[in-house]
Amino acid sequence: MTAVEEKPARLISGPGMLLVWLYGVMVVGAVSRSVYQIATEFDRAPLAYSLSAVAGVVYGFITYSLVRGGETARRAALWCCAAELAGVLTVGTWTLIEPSAFPDATVWSDYGMGYIFIPVLLPLSAIYWLRKSRQQP
């Protein structure tokens, strides 16, 4: 008796492909910016540059999970998107309340205003898509 392997449910069909593309762009933007800033001027704003690096890693993990597909990857991406949204809201509020804590902007400063608010809209869209794409038992 042979077991039939099920393919993981695809998360990159339809709107999921747009999410992968947008997250991919954010990975490149956040990682390249933070690597440059950490390498050349880390002492100027270590918190801001470190948070941008963390954002890049989070974006990378979500991109990987969306491409990987399957229920486990969907759940991991969902949790990561929720953490990302919490980070954007926390850092965005922090930058408005205490701007002196951030001598330079992060990806999530002012709720992602420097990135056309994509950092706050992207996790909301992804959470909606990931919840909608859940496999029905």
C-alpha positions in Angstrom: 0.0 0.0 0.0 1.4 3.3 -1.0 0.6 6.6 0.5 -0.5 9.4 -1.8 1.3 12.6 -1.0 -0.8 15.7 -1.1 0.7 18.8 -2.5 0.8 21.8 -0.2 -2.0 24.2 -0.8 -0.8 27.1 -2.9 -0.8 30.5 -1.3 0.5 32.4 -4.3 -2.4 32.1 -6.6 -4.3 35.2 -7.5 -3.8 38.0 -4.9 -1.2 35.8 -3.2 1.2 36.4 -6.1 0.9 40.1 -5.6 1.7 39.7 -1.9 4.8 37.7 -2.8 5.9 40.4 -5.2 5.3 43.2 -2.7 7.0 41.4 0.2 9.9 40.6 -2.1 10.3 44.3 -2.9 10.1 45.1 0.8 12.8 42.5 1.6 15.2 44.1 -0.9 14.4 47.7 0.3 14.6 47.0 4.0 17.6 44.7 3.9 19.7 46.8 1.5 18.9 50.0 3.3 19.6 48.5 6.8 22.8 46.8 5.7 24.2 50.0 4.2 23.2 52.1 7.2 24.5 49.5 9.7 27.8 49.3 7.8 28.4 53.0 7.4 26.6 54.9 10.2 25.4 52.6 12.8 26.4 54.9 15.7 24.0 57.6 14.4 20.8 55.6 14.9 21.4 52.1 16.1 17.8 51.4 17.1 16.4 52.6 13.8 18.8 50.7 11.7 18.4 47.5 13.7 14.6 47.7 13.5 14.9 48.1 9.7 17.0 44.9 9.6 14.5 43.1 11.7 11.7 44.2 9.4 13.7 42.9 6.4 14.1 39.5 8.1 10.4 39.4 8.9 9.5 40.3 5.3 11.9 37.6 4.0 10.3 34.9 6.3 6.8 35.9 5.1 7.8 35.8 1.5 9.4 32.3 2.0 6.3 31.1 3.7 3.9 32.3 1.0 6.0 30.7 -1.7 6.4 27.4 0.3 2.7 27.0 0.7 0.8 24.5 2.8 -1.1 24.8 6.0 1.9 25.0 8.3 3.5 27.8 6.2 0.2 29.6 6.0 -0.1 29.6 9.8 3.5 30.7 10.2 3.0 33.5 7.8 -0.2 34.5 9.5 1.6 34.7 12.9 4.5 36.6 11.3 2.1 39.1 9.6 0.4 39.7 13.0 3.8 40.3 14.6 4.7 42.6 11.7 1.5 44.6 12.1 2.2 44.9 15.9 5.7 46.1 15.1 4.5 48.7 12.6 1.9 50.0 15.0 4.3 50.1 17.9 7.2 51.7 16.1 4.9 54.0 14.1 3.3 55.3 17.4 6.7 55.4 19.1 8.1 57.6 16.3 5.2 60.0 16.6 5.2 60.2 20.4 9.0 60.3 20.9 10.7 61.3 17.6 14.0 62.0 19.4 14.4 58.2 20.0 14.7 57.8 16.2 17.3 60.3 14.8 16.8 58.5 11.4 13.7 56.8 10.0 13.1 53.0 10.1 11.0 51.1 7.6 8.1 51.3 10.1 8.5 54.9 11.1 5.3 56.9 11.0 3.5 53.7 10.0 5.6 53.3 6.9 5.0 56.8 5.5 8.5 56.7 3.8 7.3 53.6 2.0 3.9 55.0 0.9 2.3 53.3 4.0 2.9 49.8 2.4 4.3 48.6 5.8 1.0 49.0 7.5 -1.2 48.0 4.5 0.7 44.9 3.6 0.2 42.9 6.8 -3.4 43.8 6.8 -3.8 42.6 3.2 -1.8 39.5 3.9 -3.7 38.6 7.1 -6.9 38.9 5.1 -5.6 36.7 2.3 -4.1 34.1 4.6 -7.3 33.8 6.6 -9.3 33.5 3.4 -7.0 30.9 1.9 -7.3 28.6 4.9 -8.1 25.0 3.8 -11.6 23.9 4.7 -11.7 20.5 6.4 
